[in-house]
């Protein structure tokens, strides 16, 4: 079985419903998965680069789990990439630690899907281009995206929304674990 590492990049998990539900359900669906919640470790602390690099070395599949913030990944996840994926580790003539590993982008979006997928095509391919390119740049294989739309935290207290969010989290995890199983 491939070793799966999930990097949760939500900057404020206490305000998250669906991302937390996804992580909870993923840990049940794949008990051997390692989940790293960056906000719990590094919001106001330096990133332990050696520890994070070791996690990456030991993983076969890396999943970035995050909410889409202003059409991009959250700042904490970006900071983690910038500080951990260093020249000589992830890229450069001697930086081969990520080569051959698979990267999956798993994210939630507050807006409805039709905002992002329309006559102009799938905007997620454009919005996630930097992460897809970074995967290739480091020798990783971009293995795909799993996204769930219409899960705005602003709706979390509306009547009946908890059940809707849980169902969406279940569906998200089913699609994510199905993708992982193909790798």
N, C-alpha and C positions, 0 to 999 in steps of 0.2 A: 504494500500500500504506500502511496506517495505521502510524504510529510507535507501537510498544509499549514501555512502560516497566514493568519489573518491580521492585518494591520488596520485597526479602527482609527480613522482620522477625524472623528467628530470632535469639534472643539468644545462643545458644551453638552455632554451626554445626558445631564440631568434634565435638559429640555427636549431630549429626543424620545420619541415613542417607538417609531418603526425601526430605527437603527438598533436600538437596544433589543427589541423583540427579535430582529434578525440574528443578532449575535447570540442571544439566549437559545433560539431554536437551532442555530447552526452547531452550537456546542452539544446539543442533544443528538442531532442528526449525525454528526461526526465527532464522537467523543474524544478522539485522538488529536483533534485540531488544536493548535496553539493560537490563542487570541490575545493580541497586545492592544490595550486601550491606551493610546498615546496621551489622552487628556488626563488619565489617572497617574501617568508617570512623568510627563514632561511639560505640562502647561506652564509652570513657572520655574522649571529646573532645566539644567543642561541635559542634553540627550546623551545617554551612555552609548557612545558610538561603537565601542568594542562589543558590548552586549548585543546591540541591534545587528551589527554585522555578523556575529556568530549565529544569531537566529536565521538570518538570510542564508548563510552557508549551509545550515542544516536542513533548510526547506527545499522541497521540490516544486511546490506550487505556492505562489504568493498572491494573496487576495487583498486588495485595498478596498475596505468597506467605509463608505462615507456618504454624507449628504452633499448634493450639488449645491455649492454656495456661489452665487453670482456667476454662474456658468463655468465653474472650475472646481478644483479640489479645495478643501479647507486649508487655511494657512498653516495649521499645525502639521498636517500631512506633507505639505510642500516643504516646510522646515525640516522635517524628518528626512525626506529624500535628499535635500541639499546637504545635510550634515552627515548622513550615513553612506550615501552612494558617492564615495570619494574616489578621485583619481588614484589609480593603483589598487583599488578594491573592485569597483564596479566597471571601470573603463580605463583606457590607456593601455600601453603595451603590456603591462603586467596585471591589469585589472580584469580578471576573468572570473571572479567569484559568483557572478550572476549568470554566467553563460549557460544556456540550456535550461534554465529555470522557466517556469510558466508564470505569466502575470494575468490576473483576472481583475477587472474593475467592476466592483459591485456597489451600486449607489442608489440613493433615493432622491426623489425630486418632488418639491412641493406642488409645482404646476401640473396641469393635465398633460398627457402625452402629446396631444395634438398641437400644443405650443411648440414642441420640438421636432415633430415628424409631420411634414406637410408637403406641399408641391415642390418645395426646394430640397427635399430629401430628408435624410436622418441627421439632424443637427448633433446628435450625440457623437457621431463619428468625427465631426469637426471640433466639438467641445473637448473631447478626450484625446485629440491628436497629440498633444504634448506628452501625455503619459504613454501613448502607443509608440511614439517616436523614441522616448527615453528607454522603453523596454528593448527595442531593437538596437539602440545605441549601446546598451550594456550587454548585448548578446542574449537577452531574454527573449522568449517567444510570447508575443501577445496572444493570449488564449481566448479573449472575448470579454464581453460586457454583460452584466445582468443589472437591469434597472427597474425600479418601481416608481411610478408617477402618482400624482394626486395624493400625496401624504404630507401636506403642510402641517408643521407643528401648530400653526394657528388654529387648525381644526380639531386639535386633540381633545378638547373638552366638550365638543358638540355631542348631543345625545346620539348614542348608537355608534359613534365613531371608533370607540375602543375595539369593538368587534370587527369593524371594517379594517382597521389597521392590523389587527392580529391575523385576519384572513390574508391580507396583502403580504404580511411578513412570512406567513406559511408558504404562500405561492412563490415568493422571492427565494426562500431557502430551498424549495423543491427545484426551482430552475438552476440555482447556484450549485447545489449538490449534484444535479444531473450533469452540468457542465464539468465539474470537477471529476466525476466518474469517467468521463471520456478521455481524460488526460493521463 
